[in-house]
Amino acid sequence: MQTKLKDLLHQYKRDVFHRQHDKKNVEEITTECMHITDDVLKSKYHYHFKQLPSADRAEVINMINSYTREAILPPVIEKLVQRQVLLEKRMDALVRLTEQILEELSAERPAHNGR
């Protein structure tokens, strides 16, 4: 039983490694991440002022907003989305591992009940 569980754990680790490092999987994950990132960045978020700012302040605020949206936000969002997608893939592999372990344990149980 221990060898079977050890083999299942090794298989899980191998699957996770291949999902993160295999060229085909990396390309798929990158494509998925870029699609999600584009969707997030296309969302328009607005801020509202309690009082209307002067024209000079509004121009500075718009410059800061534009710079943030075009220069700072895209790589940050891309990295967050990539991490989220990788964690989702790892969680799927972990769920499969858990199902396999439970199947092994349930298959082992009738043999002990027969004593």
C-alpha positions in Angstrom: 0.0 0.0 0.0 2.8 2.4 0.9 4.5 1.8 -2.4 1.3 2.5 -4.3 0.8 5.8 -2.4 4.4 6.7 -2.9 4.0 6.0 -6.7 0.9 8.2 -6.8 2.7 11.0 -5.0 5.6 10.7 -7.4 3.3 10.8 -10.4 1.6 13.9 -9.0 5.0 15.7 -8.6 6.0 14.6 -12.1 2.7 15.8 -13.6 3.0 19.2 -11.9 6.6 19.6 -13.1 5.6 18.7 -16.7 2.7 21.1 -16.6 4.9 24.0 -15.6 8.0 23.2 -17.7 6.8 21.3 -20.8 7.1 23.6 -23.9 3.6 22.8 -25.1 2.0 23.4 -21.7 4.0 26.6 -21.2 2.7 27.9 -24.5 -0.9 27.0 -23.6 -0.6 28.6 -20.2 1.0 31.7 -21.7 -1.8 32.0 -24.2 -4.5 31.5 -21.5 -2.8 34.1 -19.3 -2.5 36.7 -22.1 -6.2 36.2 -22.9 -7.3 36.7 -19.3 -4.9 39.7 -18.9 -6.3 41.3 -22.0 -9.8 40.9 -20.6 -8.9 42.4 -17.2 -7.1 45.3 -18.8 -10.0 46.1 -21.1 -12.3 46.5 -18.1 -12.8 50.2 -17.5 -12.6 51.3 -13.9 -13.6 54.8 -13.0 -12.9 56.9 -10.0 -15.1 59.7 -8.7 -14.1 62.8 -6.9 -16.1 64.2 -4.0 -15.3 67.7 -5.3 -14.3 68.4 -8.9 -10.5 69.0 -9.1 -9.1 72.0 -10.9 -8.1 71.6 -14.5 -4.4 71.3 -13.6 -5.0 68.6 -11.1 -7.3 66.8 -13.5 -4.6 66.8 -16.1 -2.0 65.4 -13.7 -4.5 62.7 -12.5 -5.2 61.7 -16.1 -1.5 61.5 -16.8 -1.0 59.3 -13.8 -4.0 57.1 -14.7 -2.8 56.7 -18.3 0.8 55.8 -17.2 -0.4 53.3 -14.6 -2.8 51.6 -17.1 -0.2 51.5 -19.9 3.1 50.9 -18.1 2.7 49.5 -14.6 -0.5 47.6 -14.6 0.0 45.1 -17.6 3.0 43.3 -16.3 1.6 43.1 -12.7 -1.7 41.8 -13.9 0.1 39.3 -16.2 2.2 37.9 -13.4 -0.8 37.6 -11.1 -2.9 35.8 -13.7 0.0 33.5 -14.5 0.4 32.6 -10.9 -3.4 32.0 -10.6 -3.5 29.8 -13.7 -0.5 27.7 -12.5 -2.2 27.3 -9.1 -5.4 26.2 -10.7 -3.5 23.6 -12.7 -1.7 22.4 -9.6 -5.0 22.2 -7.7 -6.5 20.1 -10.5 -3.6 17.7 -10.3 -4.0 17.6 -6.5 -7.7 16.8 -6.8 -6.8 13.9 -9.2 -4.2 12.7 -6.7 -6.7 12.7 -3.9 -9.3 10.8 -6.0 -6.6 8.2 -6.8 -5.6 7.8 -3.2 -9.2 7.4 -2.1 -9.8 4.8 -4.8 -6.8 2.9 -3.7 -7.9 3.0 0.0 -11.4 1.9 -0.9 -10.1 -0.9 -3.0 -7.8 -2.0 -0.2 -10.6 -1.9 2.5 -12.6 -5.0 1.4 -9.5 -7.2 1.7 -9.2 -6.3 5.4 -13.0 -6.8 6.0 -12.7 -10.4 4.8 -10.7 -11.5 7.8 
